[in-house]
């Protein structure tokens, strides 16, 4: 009879509700099987109306949210490593993080940001029209983070106010079509792209594509000033600032817009209008595959085996924004090429924050800044897991790179708008 009572007691004990528990998503190198999808899980939790916490510098920048069976099952489904921790364990972790002697902090993530990608990615038939991939859309798709696309007409129609975060696809905002003329002028995709751009410009009331792109960058600038978050990679970084500096100046050769460039274009640049760069020199040769001296590509003598850049360490408690943007399981990230590979430091404004650099090459790879109420981030290179991604090469398969630190930097920017600095007790 005593054994029966003991068994019934155990049944009753295990039927009681458990104390609050949490799911910890570790982001260190040894514990996480899929770093990229871990961001997607956290975004998905926010979409469900639940809060999450970003534990900066704790085990590689881990995530924590309330435990329930649905969230746990989703982690299993997506192949994301997780740990279930009790309330007391989590309290102990927070105590450790709160210690002023350690470089950690806990940042609340409150709402899934609405994401837009500025891209002409598909035509009216839904077919891909550019013969290259885009690292941001690749990783968003892989991490299962939803996004919408917007292009010139939408930007000029003020659609950006609907979004919290904007990525600029590999665009040439100077109206020179990537300066691909010499190599690709006879390719069908290039000719079609030029036709599309010219038709778009004329339909929106502009005589030239360069004028359309200037209007677009100025509208995006307003978006950032009002509190938006802008992220750009590859050619969308330097050409964005070049377009701003060259407002009212014709920098396009006749092969791009039908009339010659202003011979005094260089002297007429206004660097006060740019986000990141200053004092750069335009490369006016229309057949040379570079826009300016910003990009440290020509003559760059960095062997592939030594091409790495280092992320800076910031104070998590005093500089949470750059700390968020540099969360990774390694401070050394493989370099990768692009139309704009890296930024020569001599042309970077003093107020621009360098997040990652290749010091021996005297170049910045990853930079950030504040404009008005908003923020912008420029990330050099085309694809963090494809060192030289050529036109018409197949898209990168991120199933082969689930722990990519280079791609993690992109996803740090995705979650950044969801963050709110924790209020401290005095």
C-alpha positions as CSV (number, residue, x, y, z in Angstrom):
1,X,0.0,0.0,0.0
2,X,2.9,2.4,0.8
3,X,4.4,1.7,-2.6
4,X,1.0,2.6,-4.2
5,X,0.8,5.9,-2.3
6,X,4.4,6.7,-3.3
7,X,3.7,6.0,-7.0
8,X,0.5,8.1,-6.9
9,X,2.5,10.9,-5.2
10,X,5.1,10.9,-8.0
11,X,2.3,11.1,-10.6
12,X,0.8,14.1,-8.8
13,X,4.2,15.8,-8.5
14,X,5.0,15.5,-12.2
15,X,1.5,16.7,-13.1
16,X,2.1,20.1,-11.3
17,X,3.1,23.0,-13.6
18,X,6.8,23.5,-13.8
19,X,8.5,26.7,-12.7
20,X,9.2,29.2,-15.4
21,X,11.9,28.0,-17.8
22,X,13.7,29.6,-20.7
23,X,15.2,28.5,-24.0
24,X,18.8,29.5,-24.4
25,X,20.2,29.6,-28.0
26,X,23.9,29.4,-27.5
27,X,25.9,31.2,-30.2
28,X,29.5,30.2,-29.3
29,X,31.5,28.1,-31.8
30,X,31.3,24.7,-30.1
31,X,27.6,24.7,-29.0
32,X,25.6,26.0,-32.0
33,X,25.0,23.7,-35.0
34,X,23.4,26.4,-37.1
35,X,24.2,30.0,-36.2
36,X,22.3,31.5,-39.2
37,X,19.0,29.8,-38.5
38,X,19.3,30.8,-34.9
39,X,18.6,34.3,-35.9
40,X,15.6,33.1,-37.8
41,X,14.3,31.4,-34.7
42,X,14.7,34.5,-32.7
43,X,13.0,36.6,-35.3
44,X,10.1,34.1,-35.5
45,X,9.6,34.3,-31.7
46,X,9.3,38.1,-32.0
47,X,6.8,37.6,-34.8
48,X,4.7,35.5,-32.4
49,X,4.5,38.5,-30.1
50,X,7.0,37.3,-27.5
51,X,10.0,39.1,-26.2
52,X,13.5,37.8,-26.5
53,X,16.8,38.8,-25.0
54,X,20.2,39.2,-26.8
55,X,23.0,38.4,-24.4
56,X,25.8,40.4,-25.8
57,X,29.2,38.7,-25.6
58,X,27.7,35.9,-23.6
59,X,28.7,32.6,-25.4
60,X,29.1,34.4,-28.8
61,X,26.0,36.6,-28.4
62,X,23.3,34.1,-27.3
63,X,19.6,34.5,-27.4
64,X,17.0,33.7,-24.7
65,X,13.2,33.6,-24.7
66,X,10.5,32.0,-22.7
67,X,10.2,28.2,-23.0
68,X,7.2,26.5,-24.5
69,X,6.7,23.3,-26.4
70,X,6.0,25.2,-29.7
71,X,9.3,27.1,-29.6
72,X,11.2,24.0,-28.6
73,X,9.7,22.1,-31.5
74,X,10.6,24.9,-33.9
75,X,14.2,24.8,-32.8
76,X,14.3,21.0,-33.4
77,X,12.6,21.4,-36.8
78,X,15.1,24.1,-38.0
79,X,18.2,22.3,-36.6
80,X,19.1,25.0,-34.1
81,X,20.9,24.0,-31.0
82,X,19.2,25.0,-27.7
83,X,19.3,24.5,-24.0
84,X,16.4,24.6,-21.6
85,X,17.3,26.5,-18.4
86,X,15.4,27.0,-15.2
87,X,14.4,30.4,-13.9
88,X,17.2,30.3,-11.3
89,X,19.8,29.4,-14.0
90,X,18.7,32.4,-16.1
91,X,18.8,34.7,-13.1
92,X,22.4,33.5,-12.4
93,X,23.3,34.3,-16.1
94,X,21.8,37.8,-15.8
95,X,23.8,38.4,-12.5
96,X,27.0,37.4,-14.3
97,X,26.2,39.7,-17.2
98,X,25.3,42.6,-14.9
99,X,28.8,42.5,-13.3
100,X,30.4,45.7,-14.2
101,X,33.8,43.9,-14.5
102,X,32.6,41.8,-17.5
103,X,32.1,43.1,-21.0
104,X,28.5,41.7,-21.4
105,X,25.0,43.1,-21.4
106,X,21.4,41.9,-22.0
107,X,19.4,43.7,-24.6
108,X,15.7,43.2,-25.0
109,X,14.3,42.4,-28.4
110,X,10.7,43.6,-28.6
111,X,9.3,43.5,-32.1
112,X,10.3,41.8,-35.3
113,X,11.4,44.6,-37.7
114,X,9.7,44.8,-41.1
115,X,12.3,44.3,-43.8
116,X,12.6,45.7,-47.3
117,X,15.2,44.8,-50.0
118,X,15.7,47.5,-52.6
119,X,16.2,45.3,-55.7
120,X,15.2,44.8,-59.3
121,X,15.5,41.1,-58.6
122,X,12.7,39.9,-60.8
123,X,10.9,41.0,-63.9
124,X,7.1,40.9,-64.5
125,X,7.3,37.2,-65.2
126,X,9.0,36.6,-61.8
127,X,12.3,35.6,-63.5
128,X,15.6,36.6,-62.1
129,X,17.1,39.4,-64.3
130,X,20.5,39.9,-62.7
131,X,23.1,37.2,-63.2
132,X,24.4,37.2,-59.7
133,X,23.1,36.5,-56.2
134,X,22.7,38.8,-53.2
135,X,24.1,37.8,-49.9
136,X,21.3,39.4,-47.9
137,X,18.4,37.9,-49.7
138,X,20.2,34.5,-49.6
139,X,20.7,34.6,-45.9
140,X,17.2,36.0,-45.2
141,X,15.7,33.1,-47.2
142,X,18.0,30.5,-45.5
143,X,17.3,31.8,-42.0
144,X,13.5,31.9,-42.9
145,X,13.2,35.6,-42.1
146,X,10.5,37.3,-44.3
147,X,11.2,40.3,-46.4
148,X,9.5,42.3,-49.2
149,X,11.1,44.0,-52.2
150,X,10.9,47.6,-53.2
151,X,12.5,49.5,-56.1
152,X,12.6,53.0,-57.5
153,X,8.9,53.6,-58.0
154,X,8.2,52.4,-54.5
155,X,10.9,54.5,-52.9
156,X,9.7,57.6,-54.7
157,X,6.1,56.8,-53.6
158,X,7.2,56.9,-50.0
159,X,6.7,53.2,-49.4
160,X,9.8,53.1,-47.2
161,X,7.8,54.5,-44.3
162,X,6.2,51.0,-44.0
163,X,9.6,49.4,-43.2
164,X,12.0,49.4,-40.3
165,X,15.0,48.1,-42.2
166,X,16.2,48.5,-45.7
167,X,18.9,46.6,-47.6
168,X,20.4,48.1,-50.8
169,X,21.0,45.3,-53.3
170,X,24.1,45.5,-55.5
171,X,23.1,48.7,-57.2
172,X,25.0,51.4,-59.1
173,X,23.5,54.6,-57.9
174,X,25.6,56.7,-60.2
175,X,23.7,55.7,-63.3
176,X,26.7,53.9,-64.9
177,X,25.2,50.4,-64.8
178,X,28.0,49.0,-62.7
179,X,30.5,50.2,-65.2
180,X,30.1,46.8,-66.9
181,X,30.1,48.3,-70.4
182,X,33.5,47.1,-71.5
183,X,33.0,43.5,-70.6
184,X,29.2,42.9,-70.9
185,X,27.9,45.5,-73.4
186,X,26.8,42.7,-75.8
187,X,25.3,40.4,-73.2
188,X,21.5,40.1,-73.3
189,X,21.1,40.6,-69.5
190,X,23.1,43.9,-69.6
191,X,21.3,45.3,-72.6
192,X,17.9,44.4,-71.0
193,X,19.0,46.0,-67.7
194,X,19.8,49.2,-69.5
195,X,16.5,49.2,-71.3
196,X,14.6,48.6,-68.0
197,X,16.4,51.4,-66.3
198,X,15.9,53.9,-69.0
199,X,12.2,53.0,-69.3
200,X,11.8,53.3,-65.5
201,X,13.5,56.7,-65.5
202,X,11.4,58.1,-68.3
203,X,8.2,56.7,-66.8
204,X,8.9,58.5,-63.5
205,X,9.7,61.8,-65.3
206,X,13.5,61.8,-65.4
207,X,15.6,62.4,-68.5
208,X,18.4,60.2,-67.3
209,X,18.9,57.1,-65.1
210,X,21.5,59.1,-63.1
211,X,18.8,61.6,-62.2
212,X,16.4,58.9,-61.1
213,X,19.0,57.3,-58.9
214,X,19.9,60.6,-57.3
215,X,16.3,61.1,-56.4
216,X,16.2,57.6,-54.9
217,X,19.3,58.1,-52.8
218,X,18.0,61.4,-51.5
219,X,14.7,59.8,-50.6
220,X,16.5,56.9,-48.8
221,X,18.6,59.6,-47.0
222,X,15.4,61.1,-45.7
223,X,14.2,57.7,-44.6
224,X,17.4,57.2,-42.5
225,X,17.2,60.7,-41.1
226,X,13.7,60.0,-39.9
227,X,14.7,56.9,-38.0
228,X,15.2,54.1,-40.6
229,X,17.9,51.5,-40.6
230,X,19.9,51.1,-43.9
231,X,22.3,48.4,-44.8
232,X,24.3,48.2,-48.0
233,X,26.9,45.8,-49.5
234,X,29.3,45.8,-52.5
235,X,28.7,48.6,-55.1
236,X,25.7,49.9,-53.2
237,X,28.0,51.3,-50.6
238,X,30.4,53.6,-52.5
239,X,28.1,54.5,-55.3
240,X,25.5,55.7,-52.8
241,X,27.9,58.3,-51.4
242,X,29.3,59.2,-54.8
243,X,25.7,59.9,-56.0
244,X,25.1,62.2,-53.0
245,X,28.4,64.0,-53.5
246,X,27.7,64.5,-57.2
247,X,24.3,66.0,-57.0
248,X,23.8,68.4,-59.9
249,X,27.0,67.2,-61.6
250,X,27.2,65.0,-64.7
251,X,29.8,62.3,-63.9
252,X,28.5,59.8,-66.6
253,X,30.2,59.4,-70.0
254,X,28.2,59.5,-73.2
255,X,28.1,55.7,-73.4
256,X,26.0,55.7,-70.3
257,X,23.7,58.7,-70.7
258,X,24.1,60.1,-74.2
259,X,26.2,63.2,-73.5
260,X,29.7,63.8,-72.1
261,X,30.6,64.1,-68.4
262,X,31.3,67.4,-66.9
263,X,35.1,67.9,-67.2
264,X,35.1,69.7,-63.9
265,X,33.1,67.1,-62.1
266,X,35.8,66.3,-59.5
267,X,36.1,69.9,-58.3
268,X,32.3,70.1,-58.0
269,X,31.8,67.2,-55.6
270,X,30.2,68.1,-52.2
271,X,31.5,65.6,-49.6
272,X,29.4,67.2,-46.9
273,X,26.4,65.4,-48.3
274,X,27.8,61.9,-47.9
275,X,27.3,59.4,-45.1
276,X,30.7,57.7,-44.9
277,X,33.3,59.0,-47.3
278,X,35.3,62.2,-48.0
279,X,38.0,63.5,-50.4
280,X,37.7,60.6,-52.8
281,X,38.7,60.9,-56.5
282,X,36.3,59.9,-59.2
283,X,37.5,57.4,-61.9
284,X,36.1,59.0,-65.0
285,X,37.3,56.4,-67.5
286,X,34.0,54.8,-68.6
287,X,35.7,51.5,-69.5
288,X,37.5,51.1,-66.2
289,X,35.7,48.9,-63.7
290,X,35.9,51.2,-60.7
291,X,33.9,54.2,-59.7
292,X,36.3,56.0,-57.4
293,X,39.4,55.7,-55.2
294,X,37.2,54.7,-52.2
295,X,37.5,51.0,-53.0
296,X,40.8,49.4,-52.1
297,X,40.6,46.9,-55.0
298,X,43.1,48.0,-57.6
299,X,46.6,47.0,-56.7
300,X,45.4,45.3,-53.5
301,X,48.1,42.8,-52.7
302,X,46.5,40.5,-50.2
303,X,47.0,36.7,-50.7
304,X,43.8,34.7,-50.4
305,X,45.2,32.7,-47.5
306,X,45.9,35.9,-45.6
307,X,42.7,37.8,-46.5
308,X,41.0,38.2,-43.1
309,X,39.6,41.2,-41.3
310,X,39.3,41.7,-37.5
311,X,36.2,42.8,-35.7
312,X,36.7,45.5,-33.1
313,X,35.7,44.9,-29.5
314,X,33.3,47.4,-28.0
315,X,32.0,48.0,-24.5
316,X,28.7,46.1,-24.3
317,X,27.4,48.2,-21.5
318,X,28.4,51.6,-22.9
319,X,28.4,50.9,-26.7
320,X,25.6,48.4,-27.2
321,X,25.0,49.3,-30.9
322,X,28.4,48.5,-32.3
323,X,28.6,45.5,-29.9
324,X,25.4,44.1,-31.4
325,X,26.6,44.6,-34.9
326,X,29.9,42.7,-34.2
327,X,28.5,39.7,-32.4
328,X,30.2,36.6,-33.6
329,X,31.8,33.4,-32.4
330,X,35.1,34.6,-33.8
331,X,36.8,38.0,-34.0
332,X,38.6,37.1,-37.3
333,X,36.4,36.9,-40.4
334,X,37.4,35.6,-43.9
335,X,37.7,38.4,-46.4
336,X,35.8,38.3,-49.8
337,X,35.9,40.3,-53.0
338,X,33.3,42.5,-54.6
339,X,32.9,45.4,-56.9
340,X,33.5,47.4,-53.8
341,X,35.7,45.1,-51.7
342,X,37.0,47.3,-49.0
343,X,37.2,51.0,-48.1
344,X,40.5,52.9,-48.0
345,X,40.8,54.5,-44.5
346,X,42.1,57.8,-45.9
347,X,38.7,58.4,-47.5
348,X,36.5,57.5,-44.4
349,X,35.1,60.4,-42.4
350,X,36.2,60.8,-38.8
351,X,32.7,60.3,-37.4
352,X,32.3,57.0,-39.3
353,X,32.7,54.0,-36.9
354,X,34.9,51.2,-38.2
355,X,33.6,47.9,-37.0
356,X,36.0,45.6,-38.9
357,X,39.3,46.2,-40.6
358,X,42.3,44.6,-42.3
359,X,45.0,46.6,-40.6
360,X,48.0,45.5,-42.7
361,X,46.1,46.5,-45.9
362,X,45.0,49.8,-44.2
363,X,41.4,49.2,-45.2
364,X,38.0,49.0,-43.4
365,X,35.6,46.2,-44.4
366,X,32.6,47.0,-42.1
367,X,31.6,50.5,-41.1
368,X,28.6,52.1,-39.4
369,X,27.2,55.6,-38.7
370,X,24.3,57.6,-37.4
371,X,22.3,60.1,-39.5
372,X,19.6,62.0,-37.8
373,X,17.4,59.5,-35.9
374,X,18.5,56.6,-38.0
375,X,21.5,54.4,-38.7
376,X,23.4,53.0,-41.7
377,X,25.9,50.2,-42.2
378,X,28.2,49.5,-45.1
379,X,29.7,46.1,-45.6
380,X,32.3,45.6,-48.3
381,X,32.4,42.7,-50.7
382,X,29.8,40.6,-52.5
383,X,29.4,37.2,-50.7
384,X,31.1,36.2,-47.4
385,X,31.4,32.5,-48.5
386,X,32.4,33.0,-52.1
387,X,35.8,34.7,-52.4
388,X,35.4,35.8,-56.0
389,X,31.8,35.6,-57.2
390,X,31.7,36.1,-60.9
391,X,28.8,37.0,-63.1
392,X,26.6,33.9,-64.0
393,X,28.1,31.7,-61.3
394,X,25.5,29.7,-59.2
395,X,24.1,31.1,-56.0
396,X,25.9,30.2,-52.8
397,X,24.4,27.2,-51.0
398,X,24.2,28.2,-47.3
399,X,23.4,24.7,-46.3
400,X,27.2,24.3,-46.7
401,X,27.9,27.3,-44.4
402,X,25.5,27.3,-41.5
403,X,28.1,28.8,-39.1
404,X,29.4,31.5,-41.4
405,X,30.7,34.5,-39.3
406,X,30.6,36.7,-42.4
407,X,26.9,36.1,-42.8
408,X,26.3,36.5,-39.1
409,X,27.3,40.2,-39.5
410,X,24.5,40.7,-41.9
411,X,22.0,39.1,-39.5
412,X,23.2,41.2,-36.6
413,X,22.0,44.2,-38.6
414,X,18.6,42.5,-39.2
415,X,17.9,42.1,-35.5
416,X,19.4,45.5,-34.5
417,X,16.1,47.4,-35.1
418,X,14.3,45.1,-32.7
419,X,16.6,46.0,-29.8
420,X,15.8,48.2,-26.9
421,X,18.4,49.1,-24.3
422,X,17.7,47.5,-20.9
423,X,16.9,50.0,-18.2
424,X,19.3,49.8,-15.3
425,X,18.3,49.9,-11.6
426,X,19.9,52.8,-9.7
